[in-house]
Amino acid sequence: MAFSFHVYRKSAPNGKLSVYVGRRDYTDHLTHVDPIDGMVWLEDGYVKDRRVFAQVVMTYRYGREEDEVMGLTFARELVVASTQVYPPTSLSASLTSLQERLQKKLGINAFPFHLEMPRNAPASVTIQQGQEESGRACGVHWQVRVFVGSTQDEQPHRRSCVRLLVRRRQYAPAKQGRQPMVSCTKEFLLSPGKLHLNVILDRQIYYHGEAVNVQVNVINNCNKQVKKVQVCVVQVCDVALGTTADIRNTIATIQSQEGCPVVPGFSLGRTYHLCLHPQGKHQRRGLALEGQLKVEETSLASSTLFTHPGGGQHFGIVVSYVVRVKLVMGTLAGELVAEVPFTLMNPPPDDSLAAPVREGRQENLEERARLVIEECQRTSISDMLRGGQESQESVDNTLPDTTDDYQVFSTEEPRQPTRNGDMK
């Protein structure tokens, strides 16, 4: 079986600085977060007496960019991790296999870096924009920033800075939790008896694309009639910054009159199936989606997990899902509503595919491994539209009119980049 290292590379606009990373998705395990290990290539004599810094930057945008006037901004940019790449420090961590391979092939001008994202930080989330809106989308975005400067606090110069968008993700726990259920009762002021509603889900954790099975049981011990049952899945986004604002979007809904009306003294028991990936819902404004590395079809945002759920106020965008069941009894009788929370996430990665091998065989494989380099080249969006490559648009935007196009190179040895970013 062929063994290969997949490498992402992005170069600065001046072509004198390039960043290599082994992946762009990093998992938040709640107890820890996957570290960011990479390499920085520098052109001979470019840095001189300056320094090179690598940082992890979290951008939290909670308002529209087009509404920013007179210095008012609706975004916060936080540097959550920083390290000095060049000159190398004595506190450098041990090199990974990929870093050793890159350092061996790139030569003495390649320098490693190691960054760690903090715990209890929000995952990557993008809020869907409306068709009439422009500018950067709201949400939480993570990026690796490498630049040349005198201090790590100075503003990086655009031509000597690399911004590589990465994604922080969470996966579903391996074990299911307790089966979600809720019971509620409605009493009437001038009428005897009660109306009972019981809602049960088949499990707590669902994966993207699966259907939610909702069991609804109605017992009518009052003199009112239940005329209609409405079942829907609602996405709740808590946008937290000082004060918390809720954004609620209906993902899927079913309105049923089967078995209705439920007259006094009778009951109703039905199971409803709701799909969590309906067609055409991704164009709705305010819908929370998974963080994007390219402009492409993506899934709904996963539920946010916390190490300590009751640990006070949280920063960023908190996503949750509920099943909402409503019994409609008419204009005068009102309605009875029950909500059951559940978890929607990506399935846990299959670790069985990465079974460990013997040390000697592992070393031999790494020696024979080839490098697959995915190049991020900065191009103009207008040029891409004229060339019919609109589907390749990336959201690694540092300027409103620029983007990144990706090209894949498969090579036995990584070739050193030249000033124009091509492989030499």
Backbone hydrogen bonds, N-H to C=O, Kabsch-Sander energy under -0.5 kcal/mol:
donor,donor_aa,acceptor,acceptor_aa,energy
5,F,370,R,-2.4
6,H,4,S,-0.5
7,V,5,F,-0.6
7,V,372,V,-3.4
8,Y,21,V,-3.2
9,R,374,E,-2.5
10,K,19,V,-1.9
11,S,376,C,-0.7
12,A,17,L,-3.0
14,N,159,R,-1.7
15,G,12,A,-1.9
18,S,41,W,-2.1
19,V,10,K,-2.8
20,Y,39,M,-2.9
21,V,8,Y,-2.2
22,G,37,D,-0.9
26,Y,167,R,-2.9
28,D,169,R,-3.2
29,H,27,T,-0.8
29,H,32,H,-2.6
31,T,29,H,-2.1
34,D,27,T,-2.1
36,I,115,L,-3.2
37,D,35,P,-0.7
38,G,113,F,-1.9
39,M,20,Y,-2.3
40,V,111,F,-2.6
41,W,18,S,-2.6
42,L,109,N,-2.0
43,E,16,K,-1.8
46,Y,43,E,-1.8
47,V,43,E,-0.5
50,R,47,V,-1.8
51,R,149,G,-2.5
52,V,86,Y,-2.7
53,F,147,F,-2.4
54,A,83,T,-2.7
55,Q,145,R,-2.7
56,V,81,A,-2.5
57,V,55,Q,-0.6
57,V,143,Q,-2.8
58,M,78,L,-3.0
59,T,57,V,-0.5
59,T,141,H,-3.1
60,Y,58,M,-0.6
60,Y,76,R,-3.1
61,R,59,T,-0.6
61,R,139,G,-2.6
62,Y,60,Y,-0.6
62,Y,74,F,-2.1
63,G,74,F,-1.0
65,E,136,R,-0.6
67,D,64,R,-1.0
68,E,65,E,-1.5
69,V,67,D,-0.7
72,L,69,V,-2.1
76,R,60,Y,-2.4
78,L,58,M,-2.9
78,L,76,R,-0.6
80,V,56,V,-2.0
80,V,78,L,-0.9
81,A,56,V,-1.1
83,T,54,A,-2.3
85,V,52,V,-2.7
85,V,83,T,-0.6
86,Y,52,V,-1.5
92,S,89,T,-0.9
100,E,96,T,-2.4
101,R,97,S,-2.1
102,L,98,L,-2.6
103,Q,99,Q,-2.7
104,K,100,E,-1.9
105,K,101,R,-1.7
106,L,102,L,-3.0
107,G,103,Q,-1.3
110,A,107,G,-1.3
111,F,40,V,-2.5
113,F,38,G,-2.0
115,L,36,I,-2.4
121,A,118,P,-0.6
124,S,168,R,-2.4
125,V,140,V,-1.5
126,T,289,L,-2.3
127,I,138,C,-3.2
128,Q,126,T,-0.5
128,Q,287,L,-3.3
133,E,130,G,-1.1
139,G,61,R,-2.5
140,V,125,V,-2.0
141,H,59,T,-2.6
141,H,139,G,-0.5
142,W,166,V,-0.8
143,Q,57,V,-1.9
144,V,164,L,-3.0
145,R,55,Q,-2.8
145,R,143,Q,-0.5
146,V,144,V,-0.5
146,V,162,V,-2.4
147,F,53,F,-2.0
148,V,160,S,-1.1
149,G,51,R,-2.6
154,E,151,T,-0.9
160,S,157,H,-0.8
161,C,158,R,-1.0
162,V,146,V,-3.0
164,L,144,V,-2.8
164,L,162,V,-0.5
165,L,163,R,-0.6
166,V,142,W,-1.9
167,R,24,R,-3.1
169,R,26,Y,-2.7
169,R,167,R,-0.6
172,A,346,N,-2.7
182,V,199,V,-2.2
184,C,197,L,-2.4
186,K,195,L,-2.1
188,F,191,S,-0.5
188,F,193,G,-0.6
195,L,186,K,-2.1
196,H,194,K,-0.5
196,H,219,I,-2.8
197,L,184,C,-2.6
198,N,217,N,-2.5
199,V,182,V,-2.7
200,I,215,Q,-2.3
201,L,180,P,-2.4
202,D,213,N,-1.1
206,Y,343,T,-3.0
208,H,345,M,-0.9
210,E,207,Y,-2.1
212,V,274,L,-3.1
213,N,211,A,-0.5
214,V,212,V,-0.7
214,V,272,Y,-3.1
215,Q,200,I,-3.1
215,Q,213,N,-0.6
216,V,214,V,-0.6
216,V,270,R,-3.2
217,N,198,N,-2.6
218,V,268,L,-3.2
219,I,196,H,-2.1
220,N,266,F,-2.3
221,N,194,K,-2.0
221,N,219,I,-0.9
223,N,192,P,-0.7
226,V,262,V,-1.5
227,K,225,Q,-0.7
227,K,328,V,-2.4
228,K,328,V,-1.4
229,V,256,S,-2.6
230,Q,326,K,-2.7
231,V,254,I,-2.9
232,C,324,R,-2.1
233,V,252,A,-2.6
234,V,322,V,-2.8
235,Q,249,N,-3.4
236,V,234,V,-0.5
236,V,320,S,-2.9
237,C,235,Q,-0.5
237,C,247,I,-2.5
238,D,236,V,-0.5
238,D,318,V,-3.0
239,V,237,C,-0.8
239,V,245,A,-2.8
240,A,238,D,-0.9
240,A,316,G,-2.6
241,L,239,V,-0.5
241,L,243,T,-1.7
243,T,241,L,-2.3
245,A,239,V,-1.7
247,I,237,C,-2.3
248,R,246,D,-0.5
249,N,235,Q,-2.2
251,I,233,V,-3.1
251,I,249,N,-0.6
252,A,233,V,-0.9
254,I,231,V,-3.0
256,S,229,V,-2.9
256,S,254,I,-0.5
260,C,257,Q,-1.8
262,V,226,V,-2.1
263,V,261,P,-1.0
265,G,220,N,-2.5
266,F,263,V,-1.8
268,L,218,V,-2.5
270,R,216,V,-2.4
272,Y,214,V,-3.0
274,L,212,V,-2.2
274,L,272,Y,-0.5
276,L,210,E,-1.3
281,K,278,P,-1.0
283,Q,280,G,-0.6
284,R,281,K,-1.5
286,G,128,Q,-2.8
287,L,284,R,-1.3
289,L,126,T,-3.2
290,E,299,S,-2.2
291,G,124,S,-1.3
295,V,393,E,-2.6
296,E,294,K,-1.3
301,A,288,A,-2.2
303,S,344,L,-3.3
304,T,319,V,-2.6
311,G,308,H,-1.9
316,G,240,A,-1.3
318,V,238,D,-2.2
318,V,316,G,-0.5
319,V,317,I,-0.5
320,S,236,V,-2.3
321,Y,342,F,-0.8
322,V,234,V,-2.1
323,V,340,V,-2.9
324,R,232,C,-3.0
324,R,322,V,-0.6
325,V,323,V,-0.5
325,V,338,A,-2.9
326,K,230,Q,-2.9
327,L,336,L,-2.9
328,V,228,K,-2.7
328,V,326,K,-0.6
329,M,327,L,-0.5
329,M,334,G,-2.0
334,G,330,G,-1.4
336,L,327,L,-1.8
338,A,325,V,-2.4
340,V,323,V,-2.4
342,F,321,Y,-2.0
343,T,204,Q,-2.7
345,M,206,Y,-2.3
346,N,170,Q,-0.6
351,D,349,P,-1.0
353,L,350,D,-1.0
354,A,351,D,-1.2
355,A,352,S,-0.6
362,Q,358,R,-2.8
363,E,359,E,-2.5
364,N,360,G,-1.9
365,L,361,R,-2.4
366,E,362,Q,-2.3
367,E,363,E,-1.9
368,R,364,N,-1.7
369,A,365,L,-0.7
370,R,3,F,-1.4
371,L,411,T,-2.1
372,V,5,F,-3.4
373,I,371,L,-0.7
373,I,409,F,-2.8
374,E,7,V,-3.6
374,E,372,V,-0.5
375,E,373,I,-0.7
375,E,407,Q,-4.0
376,C,9,R,-2.2
377,Q,375,E,-0.7
377,Q,405,D,-3.1
379,T,403,T,-1.7
381,I,401,D,-1.1
384,M,380,S,-1.9
385,L,381,I,-2.4
386,R,382,S,-2.0
387,G,383,D,-1.6
388,G,385,L,-1.0
389,Q,384,M,-2.9
392,Q,389,Q,-1.5
393,E,390,E,-1.5
395,V,293,L,-1.0
397,N,395,V,-1.8
402,T,399,L,-1.4
403,T,379,T,-1.9
405,D,377,Q,-3.0
407,Q,375,E,-2.0
409,F,373,I,-3.7
411,T,371,L,-2.7
411,T,409,F,-0.5
418,T,422,D,-1.7
421,G,418,T,-1.4
424,K,416,Q,-1.2
